[in-house]
Amino acid sequence: MKKDRWDLIKNGVSSSYREAVEFYNGQAIVDSKKQVIVHGEAFGDGQDHYHIPPMLDGAKENMGSIGQSEDYFEGKILTAD
């Protein structure tokens, strides 16, 4: 079965004339007040909305590992750029 360019992009591979190159979509959650990265991760697809749940889970886990409570993000305003 032949895959078109959009199938390749959706699955994390960019197709060109001579080669296929994998790419990653980097995400980061940053505490802008303290200017520190709370969680960062690279994903193999370009659809950002799928990355929100694992990014928040990772950030909660990281905050827990430094002694912050599970409700650290409660009442906080999160923005995407």
VENCORFEN-V422787 format. One record per pair of residues at least 12 apart in sequence whose C-alpha atoms are under 10 Angstrom apart, sorted by the first residue. I is the first residue (numbers start at 0). J is the second residue. Records with the same first field share a line. If there is no record, write none. Layout:
I = J, J
This chain:
2 = 14
7 = 19, 20, 21, 44
8 = 20, 21, 22, 43, 44, 45
9 = 43, 44, 45, 46
10 = 22, 43, 44, 45
11 = 23, 24, 42, 43, 44, 45
12 = 43, 44
21 = 43, 44
22 = 41, 42, 43, 44, 45
23 = 40, 41, 42, 43, 44, 45
24 = 40, 41, 42, 43, 44, 45, 46, 47, 50
25 = 39, 40, 41, 42, 43, 44, 45, 47, 50
26 = 38, 39, 40, 41, 42, 47, 50, 51, 54
27 = 39, 40, 41, 54, 58, 79
28 = 40, 51, 54, 55, 57, 58, 77, 78, 79
29 = 58, 77
30 = 77
36 = 58
37 = 54, 55, 57, 58, 59, 60, 61, 62
38 = 54, 55, 56, 57, 58, 59, 60, 61, 62
39 = 54, 57, 58
40 = 53, 54, 57
47 = 79
51 = 79
55 = 72
58 = 71, 72
59 = 71, 72
